[in-house]
């Protein structure tokens, strides 16, 4: 199955069921958004990043999976072959969970990008808006047909390479110099004074259907 080839099954085993993250696809989007701005985080840096998001401590194996995937994503985003792929369930899954996973991934990219950079270059506003729009997509029962499948694949291809555009032309910064870990150290210094970090989270969190 494609889920084995893509790594979805392993990714789901490590990260499904984390209450603070909507889905494994959202975590992959978060990772992608971060790596658009920074160098690939180490396992220790992932622990610190997830701490800022109040995600419970992960196993060493799960952290290594994040670290390895971040390296792969960083390489894919800098590759002229444009072969970056979101971590999503394959077509053996129903359309509704695939649409939700794509929406989650888009939300994760937006949040990760915002947490890592805290700013948007002028030409990137429209790209971020596209991701936010897809993050807010709602699935209707009437969408579950051939036309819905076509629409899903069109959306997928539309947003798949947006991270490449966000990454191009950026001088990747080390994670320690990004706002990600500045927020982590601020949290350690004063757990009650995280308003700046929270503002960034709110700014870059797409509206999600209730």
N, C-alpha and C positions, 0 to 999 in steps of 0.2 A: 504493500500500500504506500501511497505517496506520503502518508503521515509518518511512516518509518523513515523514509528518505529525507523528508524535510526536517525531521527532528521534533515534529509536533508531539508525538507520543511521549518522548523523553521529557520535553518541555512541560507538557501537561502533568506528568507524574511529579515533577519537582514543584510546580507553581500553582496548580489548580487548588482551589479551596482557601486561598489566602484572603481573608475578609477585607483587608485594606486595598486589595487590587481586584478590579472587576473580573479579570480573566487573564490567563497566560498571554493572550494576544495584547492586552493592554500593557503588560509588563514588557513585552518585546517592543511595543511602540515607545514606551518610556526609555528603554535602552537605546533605541534608534535615535530618538530626539536628543538624548544626551551626547551620543557619539557624533551627531552632526556638528557639535560645538567643541567637544573635548577629545583628548586622546582616550583610548579605551581604558576604563577603570580597572584597577587590580581587584582581587578578591576582598582585600581589606577596605578599599575605597567603596566597593559595593556595599559592604556591611554598614559603612558610615552613611552612604546615600540612602539606603533603605531605612536606616534609623531615623533620618529626618522626616520620612514619610510614615513613621510609626509602624513599619512592617516588622513583625516578630523576627528574631534571629533565624537565619536559614542554616541548613546543614552545610558542611564543607563541600559536599558533592554538588549541592544546588548552587552554591556560590561559584564553584569552579565552572559549572555549566553557564552561568551568567558571564563569567570572565571570558570563557572561550567564545561564546556567541558575540560578545562585544568586539573581540578581535576580528571575527569573521565579518561582522557588519561594517566595522571601520574600513576593512579592505574592500568590501563590496561598494561602499559609498565613494571610494576613491578610484574605482575601476572604470575604465572607459567602456567596458562591455555592458554597463548598466544592468548588471545581473542581480541587484539587490532584491530580496524577496521578503515580504512580511511573514511573520510566523502565524499562520492561520490553518484551521482544519481544512482537509481536502474535500473534494466533491463527493466523497462517500457519505459525508454528513449532510443533514437536511439543509435547505436553503436558509431557514431562519437562524440557526446557530452560526452559520457562516457570515450572514449579514451582521449579526450582533458582534461577532469576533472582529470583523472589519471596522465597525464603528468603534469598538474598544481600542483597536490598534491606533486608529486616527487620534482618539482622545489621548492615548499614551504618548504619541509623538509630540503632540502640542504641549503636553505637560512637561515631558522630559526636556524639550527644546527650551521652554520658558524657564525651567528651574536651572538649567545649565548656563543660559545666557542673560536672561532678564531683559533682553531687548530684541527688537526686530529691525533688520535693515529694511529700508523703504520698499524695495521690490518684493519683500517676503510677506508683506501683510496679506496680499491676495492668496498666497499659497497657504498660509495659516488659516485663513478664512475657509478655504476649500476643505481643509482637514476638519475644521470645526463643524462645517455643514454636514459632512459625512458622519461625523461622530454623533450627530443628532438625528440620524435617519431612524425612522420607526418602521418596523416590518408589519405588514398587514397580511391577513390570510389570503387575500386576493392576489398577493404578489407571488404566491407559491405556484408558479407555472413557468412555461418556457420563456415568456417575456421577462418574468422576474429573474430568471437565471441570466439572461442576456444583460439585464440592467446591472445585476451584481458584478458580472465580469467587466462591464464597462466602468463601473465605479472603481473596481479593483485596479484596473490598468490606469485609470485617471490619477489615483492617489499613490500608486506604488512607488513612483520615482520622485515624488515631492521631496522626500528626505535627501535625495541626491542633489536636487536644486538648492536645498537649505545648506548643504554641506559644501558645495562648490564655492571656492574663493575665500573660504574661512581659514585663518591660521589657527589650527587646533591648539587649544590651551591645555596645560596639564590640569588634571582634575582638582588638585589642591588649590589652584588659583581660580577655579570657577566658583560661581555663587552657590553651587551645590554644597561644597564642603565648608564654605564660609558660613552657610546656614547651620551646618552640623556643629561647627565649633561655637557658634552663637548659642545654639541650643544647649550645649554642654555648659557654657558659662552662665546662662540664665534661662532656665526652662520656661520662665514666665514671660520672656520677651522675644517672641517669635513672630511679631506682627509683620515685619518686612518679608520674611519667608512666606507667611500665610498670604500676604497680598499677591506675591508672585504666583502662588498656587491658584488663587482665585482668578487672577487675570488670565491664566493660561489653561483653565479648566473649561472645556466646552460645555454648553448646556446639553444635558442628557434628558431624554424623555423620561417622565416619571412612571 
